[in-house]
């Protein structure tokens, strides 16, 4: 239907110019279009030559050429000129708007004074705008493929103009996943950050905001990719996007491109460390190190009877326990970093500092898990174990810490004195350690009252010593009664004594450690 309408329009235009020919003879004028077919995008123009074969005695000035108006096309004024292999006109055809389908542009030519007109048909097809790949060819190369916190990766974006017109690049920027930072070192970096000067950037040039690329030429834009310490280990993608424009047929067109390149982020030294100790993943490292540290000190102190110290690292129980401890370490790590003002976990990404922190923290936790309970036990034993320099009051304090009574077992021990070897009576206050055959023995303790002591004071002390009174209760009463004096019983030993178990020759009946001195008893 559109073709019939154009043909009707051309026929009406022809009739206005002179009507139908008088006879069916061959036309005196012949037209040829070069090219005979066009493919144009909206706003795009093309030059068309209308070649004419003129009758004898006719010049270009005797011929009138005019196009049939079209709502989709604009035709410039025909420019008559000598065109080989024939004479003709040169004109410009511009696509104003995209037609739904292909259509024809009709030209009419009539020799002045002649009623006959000649038609020429130019097929015009709509063409989609050029794709970015028809304008620019973009490629990305990297100096190396592995990235860590101490070793950045330099990437170079090459932009080549494959069009027939100059292209102006106005922006190129890089984007990466969380934990990676992209900065421009040279080339176009109008909207992207420039690299800081605290780290050398290699052969970095000045940052340019706009760069024009002539047809067939290329430009290079370099970027540096740094790890911030919060990147996820493994393969990452860096995306580069840019935008520019070019002028074609007096129309400014926009062009954009996107290019990607892969890089592998690895924490410095992580792979070697995990391989060396046989840990499959960083996520189970905290529990593994804590248990191994515990085993190390446990074996060092010969506590091999402990379940963890004898557990094989390849046993399912060991792996289960280490994994459980590693899961518990995640909120602990977050809490510590929150207190330090940089709250994060290593689930979303980690760096060398996180690796060192987890490593050292896990080792410390393992050592403290063994050392702290052992320290508590040592302190408790230190409070309970007598010393040769202890006074009677200090001995009662140690017995009270151990929960002992003032009724202690008595033993007879061989003792070499000035009169030769003889057996003396002592009180046993316990062994030095479960694996030690030596025992602590003490002589008796005599208490006496000062002259100013009242009957109430005396009765209070004697009441405290009745029965199997605890050492702590007796010591409390004595401390509240300042008129009471304590002293070691007269004899060759004045204080606690550590002796071999073999020197004990006889076990005697338990008796009260504290006895009132004879002088104090006679006075009272």
C-alpha positions as CSV (number, residue, x, y, z in Angstrom):
1,X,0.0,0.0,0.0
2,X,2.9,2.4,0.8
3,X,4.4,1.7,-2.6
4,X,1.1,2.4,-4.4
5,X,0.9,5.7,-2.5
6,X,4.4,6.7,-3.4
7,X,3.8,5.8,-7.0
8,X,0.5,7.8,-7.1
9,X,2.4,10.8,-5.6
10,X,5.1,10.5,-8.2
11,X,2.5,10.3,-11.0
12,X,0.7,13.4,-9.7
13,X,4.0,15.2,-9.5
14,X,4.8,14.1,-13.1
15,X,1.4,15.4,-14.4
16,X,2.0,18.7,-12.8
17,X,5.3,19.0,-14.5
18,X,3.9,18.4,-18.0
19,X,1.4,15.6,-18.2
20,X,1.7,12.3,-19.9
21,X,3.9,11.9,-23.0
22,X,2.3,12.4,-26.4
23,X,3.5,9.1,-27.7
24,X,4.9,5.8,-26.4
25,X,8.3,6.5,-27.8
26,X,11.4,5.9,-25.7
27,X,12.2,8.8,-23.3
28,X,14.7,11.2,-24.5
29,X,16.4,11.3,-21.0
30,X,17.8,8.3,-19.0
31,X,18.7,8.4,-15.2
32,X,20.9,6.0,-13.2
33,X,21.3,6.3,-9.3
34,X,24.7,5.5,-7.7
35,X,24.2,3.9,-5.3
36,X,20.8,2.5,-6.0
37,X,20.2,1.4,-2.4
38,X,20.9,3.0,1.0
39,X,20.9,1.8,4.6
40,X,20.7,4.7,7.0
41,X,20.2,5.2,10.7
42,X,18.3,8.0,12.1
43,X,20.3,11.2,11.6
44,X,22.7,9.5,9.3
45,X,23.4,11.0,5.8
46,X,24.7,9.6,2.5
47,X,25.7,11.1,-0.8
48,X,23.9,9.9,-3.9
49,X,24.9,10.6,-7.5
50,X,22.2,10.9,-10.1
51,X,23.8,10.1,-13.5
52,X,22.0,11.3,-16.6
53,X,22.3,10.4,-20.2
54,X,21.3,13.5,-22.1
55,X,19.9,13.7,-25.7
56,X,22.0,15.4,-28.3
57,X,22.0,19.1,-28.0
58,X,20.9,19.1,-24.4
59,X,22.9,20.5,-21.5
60,X,22.5,20.1,-17.7
61,X,20.9,23.5,-17.5
62,X,18.1,22.2,-19.7
63,X,17.1,19.5,-17.3
64,X,15.1,19.9,-14.1
65,X,15.7,17.3,-11.3
66,X,13.4,17.2,-8.3
67,X,12.8,14.5,-5.5
68,X,9.3,13.5,-4.4
69,X,8.9,14.6,-0.8
70,X,9.1,11.9,1.9
71,X,8.2,12.2,5.6
72,X,11.2,10.1,6.6
73,X,13.9,11.6,4.4
74,X,15.5,14.9,3.7
75,X,17.1,15.6,0.3
76,X,19.6,18.4,-0.2
77,X,19.6,20.7,-3.3
78,X,20.9,18.8,-6.3
79,X,24.3,20.0,-7.3
80,X,24.9,19.6,-11.1
81,X,28.5,18.6,-12.0
82,X,30.3,16.5,-14.5
83,X,30.2,12.9,-13.1
84,X,31.9,10.0,-14.8
85,X,31.0,8.0,-16.8
86,X,28.1,10.5,-17.4
87,X,27.0,13.9,-16.3
88,X,24.5,14.3,-13.5
89,X,23.8,15.7,-10.0
90,X,25.2,15.0,-6.5
91,X,23.0,15.4,-3.5
92,X,22.8,14.4,0.1
93,X,20.1,12.2,1.6
94,X,19.5,12.2,5.4
95,X,17.3,9.9,7.4
96,X,15.0,12.0,9.6
97,X,13.1,9.2,11.3
98,X,13.1,5.5,11.2
99,X,10.5,4.0,8.8
100,X,8.7,0.8,9.8
101,X,9.9,-0.9,6.6
102,X,12.0,-0.2,3.6
103,X,10.7,2.5,1.3
104,X,11.7,4.3,-1.9
105,X,12.8,7.9,-2.7
106,X,11.6,8.9,-6.1
107,X,13.4,11.4,-8.4
108,X,11.8,13.0,-11.4
109,X,13.7,14.6,-14.3
110,X,12.3,16.6,-17.3
111,X,13.9,18.4,-20.1
112,X,12.8,22.0,-20.3
113,X,10.1,22.4,-23.0
114,X,9.4,18.7,-23.0
115,X,6.2,17.2,-21.6
116,X,7.9,13.9,-20.9
117,X,9.4,13.1,-17.4
118,X,11.8,10.3,-16.3
119,X,11.5,8.6,-12.9
120,X,14.4,7.1,-10.8
121,X,13.8,5.0,-7.6
122,X,16.2,4.9,-4.6
123,X,15.6,2.1,-2.2
124,X,16.2,3.2,1.5
125,X,16.3,0.7,4.3
126,X,16.3,1.8,8.0
127,X,19.5,0.7,9.9
128,X,19.9,0.4,13.6
129,X,22.5,2.6,15.3
130,X,26.0,1.2,15.5
131,X,26.7,-1.0,18.4
132,X,29.6,-0.1,20.7
133,X,31.7,-2.9,19.2
134,X,31.4,-1.2,15.8
135,X,32.9,1.9,17.4
136,X,35.3,0.7,20.1
137,X,37.3,-2.4,20.6
138,X,38.2,-2.8,24.3
139,X,40.6,-5.3,25.9
140,X,42.0,-5.7,29.4
141,X,45.4,-7.3,30.4
142,X,46.9,-7.7,33.8
143,X,50.6,-7.7,34.9
144,X,49.9,-10.7,37.2
145,X,46.9,-12.7,38.2
146,X,47.4,-13.0,42.0
147,X,46.7,-10.2,44.4
148,X,47.5,-9.8,48.1
149,X,47.8,-6.9,50.5
150,X,51.4,-6.3,49.9
151,X,51.4,-6.9,46.1
152,X,48.9,-4.9,44.0
153,X,47.9,-5.8,40.5
154,X,48.2,-3.4,37.6
155,X,45.6,-3.7,34.9
156,X,45.7,-2.0,31.5
157,X,42.6,-1.2,29.5
158,X,43.2,-0.7,25.8
159,X,40.6,1.2,23.9
160,X,40.8,1.1,20.1
161,X,38.7,3.2,17.7
162,X,37.5,0.9,14.9
163,X,35.0,3.5,13.5
164,X,35.6,5.9,10.7
165,X,35.2,9.0,12.9
166,X,37.0,10.3,15.9
167,X,35.7,9.2,19.3
168,X,36.1,11.2,22.5
169,X,36.4,9.1,25.7
170,X,35.2,11.1,28.7
171,X,35.1,8.5,31.4
172,X,36.7,5.2,32.3
173,X,36.5,3.7,35.8
174,X,37.0,0.4,37.5
175,X,34.8,-1.4,40.0
176,X,35.5,-4.4,42.1
177,X,33.9,-6.5,44.9
178,X,34.1,-5.5,48.5
179,X,37.6,-5.7,49.9
180,X,39.3,-4.6,46.7
181,X,40.0,-1.0,45.8
182,X,40.5,0.2,42.2
183,X,42.3,3.5,41.4
184,X,43.5,5.0,38.2
185,X,47.2,5.6,37.6
186,X,47.0,7.0,34.1
187,X,44.6,7.7,31.2
188,X,41.0,8.7,31.6
189,X,39.9,8.9,35.2
190,X,37.4,11.7,35.4
191,X,35.0,10.0,37.8
192,X,37.2,7.4,39.3
193,X,39.6,8.0,42.2
194,X,43.3,8.5,41.5
195,X,45.8,6.3,43.3
196,X,47.3,7.8,46.5
197,X,50.9,8.7,46.6
198,X,51.8,6.6,49.6
199,X,52.6,3.6,47.3
200,X,54.5,3.6,44.1
201,X,52.3,3.2,41.1
202,X,54.8,2.0,38.5
203,X,54.9,3.9,35.2
204,X,52.0,6.1,36.1
205,X,51.2,9.1,33.9
206,X,49.1,12.1,34.5
207,X,45.4,11.6,34.9
208,X,43.4,12.9,31.9
209,X,39.7,13.8,32.0
210,X,39.0,13.6,28.3
211,X,40.9,12.0,25.4
212,X,40.1,11.9,21.7
213,X,40.9,8.8,19.7
214,X,41.3,9.2,15.9
215,X,40.1,6.4,13.6
216,X,42.4,3.3,13.8
217,X,44.3,4.6,16.9
218,X,44.1,3.3,20.5
219,X,44.7,4.6,24.0
220,X,45.8,2.9,27.1
221,X,44.3,3.4,30.6
222,X,46.1,1.8,33.6
223,X,44.6,1.0,36.9
224,X,45.9,-0.4,40.2
225,X,43.9,-2.9,42.2
226,X,44.7,-3.0,46.0
227,X,43.4,-5.3,48.7
228,X,42.1,-3.5,51.7
229,X,42.3,-6.5,54.1
230,X,38.6,-7.4,54.0
231,X,38.5,-9.2,50.6
232,X,37.2,-12.7,50.2
233,X,39.9,-15.1,49.2
234,X,39.5,-16.7,45.8
235,X,38.7,-15.5,42.3
236,X,37.4,-11.9,42.0
237,X,36.2,-9.9,39.0
238,X,37.2,-6.3,38.2
239,X,34.7,-4.5,35.9
240,X,35.7,-1.5,33.8
241,X,33.1,0.7,32.3
242,X,33.5,3.8,30.2
243,X,31.6,6.4,28.2
244,X,32.3,8.8,25.3
245,X,30.8,10.3,22.2
246,X,31.4,10.8,18.5
247,X,30.0,13.0,15.8
248,X,28.6,11.4,12.7
249,X,26.7,13.2,10.0
250,X,26.6,16.3,12.2
251,X,24.9,14.3,15.0
252,X,26.5,13.6,18.4
253,X,26.1,10.0,19.4
254,X,26.9,8.4,22.8
255,X,28.9,5.3,23.2
256,X,29.6,3.1,26.2
257,X,31.5,-0.1,26.9
258,X,32.0,-2.6,29.7
259,X,35.0,-5.0,30.1
260,X,35.9,-7.4,32.8
261,X,39.0,-9.2,34.0
262,X,39.6,-11.8,36.7
263,X,42.1,-11.6,39.5
264,X,42.7,-14.1,42.4
265,X,43.0,-12.7,45.9
266,X,45.1,-14.7,48.3
267,X,46.2,-13.8,51.8
268,X,50.0,-13.5,52.0
269,X,51.4,-16.8,53.4
270,X,48.0,-18.4,54.1
271,X,48.3,-21.2,51.6
272,X,51.8,-22.2,52.8
273,X,50.8,-22.1,56.5
274,X,47.6,-24.1,56.1
275,X,49.3,-26.7,53.9
276,X,52.2,-27.0,56.4
277,X,50.0,-27.7,59.4
278,X,47.4,-29.7,57.4
279,X,44.4,-27.5,58.0
280,X,41.9,-27.6,55.1
281,X,40.4,-24.1,55.6
282,X,41.1,-20.9,57.4
283,X,37.6,-21.2,59.0
284,X,38.7,-24.1,61.2
285,X,42.1,-22.7,62.0
286,X,41.3,-21.0,65.4
287,X,40.0,-24.2,67.0
288,X,42.9,-26.3,65.5
289,X,45.6,-23.9,66.9
290,X,43.9,-23.6,70.3
291,X,43.9,-27.4,70.7
292,X,47.4,-27.9,69.4
293,X,48.7,-25.2,71.8
294,X,46.9,-26.9,74.6
295,X,48.4,-30.3,73.7
296,X,51.9,-28.9,73.4
297,X,52.0,-27.5,76.9
298,X,50.1,-30.4,78.3
299,X,52.7,-32.8,77.0
300,X,55.5,-30.5,78.1
301,X,54.3,-30.7,81.7
302,X,53.7,-34.5,81.4
303,X,50.0,-34.3,81.9
304,X,49.5,-37.1,79.3
305,X,46.6,-38.5,81.2
306,X,44.4,-35.7,79.8
307,X,42.0,-36.7,77.0
308,X,42.9,-33.8,74.7
309,X,46.7,-34.2,75.1
310,X,46.4,-37.8,73.9
311,X,43.9,-37.2,71.1
312,X,45.1,-37.8,67.6
313,X,44.8,-34.7,65.3
314,X,43.2,-36.8,62.6
315,X,40.6,-38.3,64.9
316,X,37.0,-37.3,64.2
317,X,36.7,-36.1,67.8
318,X,39.6,-33.7,67.4
319,X,38.2,-32.3,64.1
320,X,34.7,-32.0,65.6
321,X,36.1,-30.1,68.7
322,X,38.3,-27.9,66.6
323,X,35.4,-27.0,64.3
324,X,33.2,-26.2,67.2
325,X,35.8,-23.9,68.8
326,X,36.3,-22.2,65.4
327,X,32.6,-21.4,65.2
328,X,32.7,-20.0,68.7
329,X,35.7,-17.9,67.7
330,X,33.7,-15.9,65.1
331,X,31.6,-13.8,67.6
332,X,34.7,-13.5,69.8
333,X,36.6,-12.1,66.9
334,X,33.8,-9.6,66.1
335,X,33.7,-8.5,69.7
336,X,37.4,-7.9,69.9
337,X,37.4,-5.9,66.6
338,X,34.4,-3.9,67.9
339,X,36.3,-2.9,71.0
340,X,39.1,-1.8,68.7
341,X,36.8,0.3,66.6
342,X,36.8,-1.8,63.5
343,X,34.0,-4.3,64.0
344,X,34.0,-7.1,61.3
345,X,34.3,-10.9,61.0
346,X,36.5,-12.9,58.7
347,X,33.5,-14.6,57.1
348,X,33.1,-11.9,54.5
349,X,36.8,-11.4,53.9
350,X,40.1,-11.2,55.7
351,X,43.7,-10.1,55.3
352,X,47.2,-10.6,56.7
353,X,46.3,-8.7,59.8
354,X,43.3,-10.9,60.5
355,X,45.3,-14.0,59.8
356,X,48.0,-13.0,62.3
357,X,45.4,-11.9,64.8
358,X,43.5,-15.2,64.6
359,X,46.7,-17.2,64.7
360,X,48.2,-15.4,67.7
361,X,44.8,-15.2,69.5
362,X,44.1,-18.9,69.0
363,X,47.6,-19.8,70.3
364,X,47.1,-17.6,73.4
365,X,43.7,-19.0,74.1
366,X,45.1,-22.6,73.9
367,X,48.0,-21.7,76.3
368,X,45.6,-19.9,78.7
369,X,43.2,-22.8,78.6
370,X,46.0,-24.9,80.1
371,X,47.9,-22.3,82.0
372,X,45.1,-20.5,83.8
373,X,43.6,-23.5,85.5
374,X,47.1,-24.7,86.3
375,X,48.0,-21.3,87.7
376,X,44.9,-21.4,89.9
377,X,45.9,-24.8,91.2
378,X,49.4,-23.7,91.9
379,X,48.2,-20.6,93.8
380,X,45.9,-22.8,95.8
381,X,48.6,-25.3,96.6
382,X,50.9,-22.4,97.5
383,X,48.4,-21.2,100.0
384,X,48.1,-24.7,101.5
385,X,51.7,-25.9,101.4
386,X,53.8,-25.1,104.5
387,X,57.1,-23.4,104.3
388,X,60.1,-23.8,106.7
389,X,59.9,-20.1,107.6
390,X,56.2,-20.2,108.6
391,X,55.1,-19.0,112.0
392,X,52.4,-20.7,113.9
393,X,49.8,-18.2,112.8
394,X,50.9,-18.6,109.2
395,X,50.6,-22.4,109.5
396,X,47.1,-22.1,110.9
397,X,46.3,-19.9,107.9
398,X,47.5,-22.6,105.5
399,X,45.6,-25.3,107.3
400,X,42.5,-23.1,107.1
401,X,42.9,-22.7,103.4
402,X,43.1,-26.4,103.0
403,X,40.0,-26.9,105.1
404,X,41.9,-28.9,107.7
405,X,41.2,-29.3,111.4
406,X,43.5,-28.6,114.3
407,X,43.4,-32.3,115.1
408,X,46.3,-33.7,113.1
409,X,47.8,-37.2,112.8
410,X,51.0,-37.7,114.8
411,X,54.1,-39.6,113.6
412,X,57.4,-40.6,115.2
413,X,60.4,-39.7,113.0
414,X,64.0,-40.6,113.4
415,X,66.0,-37.4,114.0
416,X,69.7,-37.0,114.3
417,X,70.5,-34.6,117.0
418,X,73.4,-33.8,119.4
419,X,72.6,-36.9,121.5
420,X,72.6,-39.2,118.5
421,X,69.7,-40.6,116.5
422,X,66.4,-40.5,118.3
423,X,62.7,-40.5,117.5
424,X,60.7,-37.3,117.8
425,X,57.0,-36.7,117.6
426,X,55.6,-34.4,114.9
427,X,52.3,-33.6,113.3
428,X,51.7,-34.6,109.6
429,X,50.2,-31.8,107.5
430,X,50.1,-33.4,104.1
431,X,52.3,-34.4,101.1
432,X,54.1,-32.0,98.9
433,X,52.5,-33.4,95.7
434,X,50.8,-36.6,94.7
435,X,54.0,-37.9,93.0
436,X,56.3,-36.9,95.9
437,X,57.2,-39.3,98.7
438,X,58.1,-36.6,101.1
439,X,55.8,-35.2,103.7
440,X,55.5,-32.0,105.7
441,X,55.9,-32.3,109.4
442,X,55.5,-29.6,112.0
443,X,56.2,-29.5,115.8
444,X,53.4,-28.7,118.2
445,X,52.1,-25.2,118.8
446,X,51.9,-23.7,122.3
447,X,49.5,-20.9,123.1
448,X,49.7,-18.7,126.1
449,X,47.8,-15.7,127.5
450,X,49.1,-12.3,128.4
451,X,48.7,-11.2,132.0
452,X,45.9,-8.8,131.1
453,X,43.8,-11.6,129.6
454,X,40.4,-11.9,131.1
455,X,38.5,-15.0,131.9
456,X,36.2,-14.3,128.9
457,X,39.3,-14.4,126.6
458,X,40.5,-17.6,128.0
459,X,37.1,-19.3,127.8
460,X,36.6,-18.1,124.2
461,X,39.9,-19.7,123.1
462,X,39.4,-22.9,124.9
463,X,35.9,-23.2,123.5
464,X,37.3,-22.8,120.0
465,X,39.8,-25.6,120.6
466,X,37.2,-28.1,121.8
467,X,36.5,-31.0,119.5
468,X,37.7,-31.2,115.9
469,X,37.6,-27.5,115.4
470,X,38.7,-26.2,112.0
471,X,41.9,-24.4,111.7
472,X,40.2,-21.4,110.1
473,X,37.8,-21.0,113.0
474,X,40.6,-21.3,115.6
475,X,42.6,-18.7,113.7
476,X,39.7,-16.4,113.6
477,X,39.2,-16.5,117.3
478,X,42.9,-16.0,118.0
479,X,42.9,-13.0,115.7
480,X,40.0,-11.5,117.7
481,X,41.8,-12.2,120.9
482,X,45.0,-10.2,120.9
483,X,46.1,-11.4,124.4
484,X,46.8,-14.9,122.9
485,X,50.4,-15.7,121.9
486,X,51.4,-18.6,119.7
487,X,54.9,-20.3,119.6
488,X,56.4,-23.5,118.4
489,X,56.8,-26.2,121.1
490,X,60.4,-26.5,122.4
491,X,62.4,-29.0,120.6
492,X,65.1,-29.5,117.9
493,X,62.7,-28.2,115.1
494,X,61.1,-24.8,115.1
495,X,58.9,-24.7,112.1
496,X,57.6,-27.0,109.2
497,X,60.0,-29.6,108.0
498,X,60.0,-31.6,104.7
499,X,61.2,-35.2,105.3
500,X,61.2,-38.4,103.4
501,X,58.4,-40.8,104.1
502,X,61.0,-43.5,105.0
503,X,62.0,-41.6,108.1
504,X,58.6,-42.1,109.6
505,X,59.0,-45.0,112.0
506,X,55.6,-45.0,113.7
507,X,52.0,-43.7,113.2
508,X,50.5,-42.3,116.4
509,X,47.0,-41.3,117.3
510,X,45.8,-37.9,116.1
511,X,46.0,-35.1,118.6
512,X,45.4,-31.4,118.9
513,X,48.1,-29.3,117.3
514,X,47.6,-26.5,119.8
515,X,48.4,-27.1,123.4
516,X,48.5,-24.5,126.2
517,X,52.0,-23.9,127.5
518,X,52.8,-25.1,131.0
519,X,53.7,-21.7,132.2
520,X,50.5,-20.2,131.0
521,X,48.5,-23.1,132.5
522,X,50.1,-22.7,135.9
523,X,49.4,-19.0,135.9
524,X,45.8,-19.7,135.1
